[in-house]
């Protein structure tokens, strides 16, 4: 959530940056400032009236002590009338504060200066490519055919149990999922991240704090009886560990990692873009999250990007890193780098990770603060990244490593999977 002081002191710049993110309601900035002006005016009126009541109450006691009962009674009547006026002022203040809050949450985060102009994925900027695109053997097929051949995932039974987009992994497919999750967690904890296993449902306050509500309400599964939301990523519960917290300066940076299933309703419907494991409603992912000092958040962003890149290098997969343009960024992000892996049999790039700096957009919502070296209270910055999302990693591992008699796995997975090859 943006700070009103930023909107007030940098109105033209805020509108320029919102336009870069292709936000089409810049007039909300002016409305928010007006709501804040009204809130301040009502607060000043309330405070002035409350001050009169307090002063008069002291004066009444003084006059009663001096035996001036007539003057005291007259002032009591005046105080009573003032007190009657306080309640309507409280109601008006509450309405003004609600209007301010309800409008403020509609504004997305402002993009960083480094974010390129653009409105669509085609305008994202490739900043780096790595790995080697190895030639496929004759007769190579896409991962959904390999899944069938080696009986790794049972999509039909998943549909029977739940519905389309809920795959049922079995045998070597289930084992590969477990191996990847364990490897990713070990890779992250070796880099200093503390592992968590969070709840897989969150309350409304948690979903609001990280920016899922109200922006992505229709994309989340909602357990209405308890008003809980199934998480779209471990970022939501793990970041909320520090909601309503004041952390110590010496505790920063806070580095966290977590595995979780992820639930997303926006899985799409038909065509090769959603076939097999390309896009599903439930999938597994390992996440990395950091809470840091503001002055260090972009240095940490670079470190997290390098961390995910090294993870992909260890999997021996061809990849590219994209800096997202303003129109393709998420609601809460100030800057995002996407990682895509080349799907050899499909001959297309598949997104497997996003690494984002939210600056203080999330931490303002969730009131995560620290005292700086001068003892002044400041908002922390938060960052997160996928490390990694499994379905498309599995798809690319299968397609890029297929040989005549199976799937050759990268060396780092041999001990986790218990074999060098899927057969």
FENHU-V729744 format. One record per pair of residues at least 24 apart in sequence whose C-alpha atoms are under 7 Angstrom apart, sorted by the first residue. I is the first residue (numbers start at 1). J is the second residue. D is the distance in whole Angstrom. If there is no record, write none. Layout:
i: [I	I]
j: [J	J]
d: [D	D]
This chain:
i: [1	1	1	1	1	1	2	2	8	17	17	18	20	20	21	21	21	22	22	22	32	32	32	35	35	35	36	38	39	39	39	42	42	43	46	46	49	53	53	108	108	109	109	109	109	109	110	111	111	111	112	112	115	115	115	115	116	116	117	117	118	118	118	119	119	119	119	120	120	121	123	124	124	124	124	125	125	125	126	126	126	126	127	127	127	128	128	129	129	129	130	130	130	131	131	131	131	131	132	132	133	136	137	140	141	142	142	142	143	143	143	144	150	165	165	165	166	166	166	175	176	179	179	179	181	181	183	184	184	185	188	192	193	193	193	194	194	194	195	195	195	196	196	197	197	198	198	199	200	200	200	201	201	201	201	202	202	202	202	202	203	203	203	204	206	206	206	207	209	209	209	210	210	211	211	219	219	219	220	220	220	221	230	231	231	232	232	232	233	234	234	234	234	235	235	235	242	243	243	243	244	244	244	245	245	245	246	246	246	247	247	248	248	249	249	249	252	252	252	253	253	253	254	254	254	255	255	255	256	256	256	257	257	257	258	258	258	259	259	259	260	260	260	261	277	277	277	278	278	283	283	284	284	285	285	285	285	286	286	286	286	287	287	287	287	288	288	288	288	289	289	289	290	290	290	291	291	291	291	292	292	292	293	293	294	294	297	301	305	308	314	315	316	317	318	332	332	333	333	334	334	342	343	343	343	344	344	345	350	352	352	352	352	353	353	353	353	353	354	354	355	355	355	356	356	356	357	357	357	358	358]
j: [105	109	361	362	364	365	109	361	33	110	111	110	117	326	111	326	327	119	326	327	100	103	104	96	99	100	100	96	93	96	97	89	93	93	86	89	82	79	82	331	332	331	332	333	334	361	334	326	334	335	334	335	324	325	326	335	325	326	325	326	325	326	327	325	326	327	328	327	328	328	325	322	323	324	325	322	323	324	320	321	322	323	321	322	323	320	321	319	320	321	318	319	320	313	316	317	318	319	317	318	318	400	403	345	345	345	346	399	395	398	399	276	423	280	281	282	280	281	282	417	417	413	416	417	259	286	416	286	387	286	257	255	255	256	257	255	256	257	256	257	258	257	258	258	259	237	238	237	230	231	260	228	229	230	231	228	229	230	231	237	227	228	229	228	236	237	240	236	362	365	366	236	362	332	362	264	265	266	263	264	265	265	263	262	263	262	263	264	262	258	259	260	287	287	289	384	368	366	367	368	366	367	368	367	368	369	368	369	370	369	370	370	371	370	371	372	291	292	293	290	291	292	290	291	292	289	290	291	288	289	290	287	288	289	286	287	288	285	286	287	284	285	286	285	391	392	395	391	392	390	391	389	390	386	388	389	390	386	387	388	389	385	386	387	388	384	385	386	387	383	384	385	382	383	384	380	381	382	383	380	381	382	380	381	380	381	381	357	355	387	412	410	410	341	342	358	361	357	358	358	359	396	396	399	400	399	400	399	392	388	389	392	393	385	386	387	388	389	385	386	384	385	386	383	384	385	382	383	384	382	383]
d: [6	7	5	6	6	6	7	6	6	6	6	6	6	5	7	4	5	7	7	5	6	7	6	6	7	5	6	7	6	5	6	7	6	7	7	6	7	6	7	5	6	6	5	6	6	6	6	7	4	6	5	6	7	6	6	6	5	6	5	6	5	6	6	7	6	4	6	6	6	6	6	6	6	5	5	5	5	7	7	6	4	6	6	6	7	6	5	6	4	6	6	5	6	6	6	6	4	6	7	5	6	7	6	7	6	5	6	6	5	6	5	5	7	4	5	7	6	6	6	7	6	7	5	5	7	7	7	7	7	7	7	7	5	5	6	6	5	6	6	5	6	6	5	6	6	6	7	7	6	6	7	6	5	4	5	5	5	7	7	7	7	5	6	7	7	7	6	6	6	5	5	6	5	6	7	6	5	6	7	6	6	7	6	6	6	5	5	6	5	6	7	6	6	7	7	7	6	5	6	6	6	5	6	7	5	6	6	5	5	6	5	6	7	6	6	7	7	5	7	7	6	5	5	5	6	6	5	7	6	5	6	5	4	6	6	5	7	6	4	6	6	6	7	6	5	6	6	7	6	7	7	6	6	7	6	4	6	6	5	5	6	6	5	5	7	6	5	6	6	6	4	7	6	5	6	7	6	5	7	6	5	6	5	6	6	5	6	6	6	6	7	6	6	7	6	6	6	6	5	5	7	7	5	7	7	6	6	6	7	6	5	6	6	7	5	7	6	6	5	6	6	4	7	6	6	6	6	5	7	6	6]
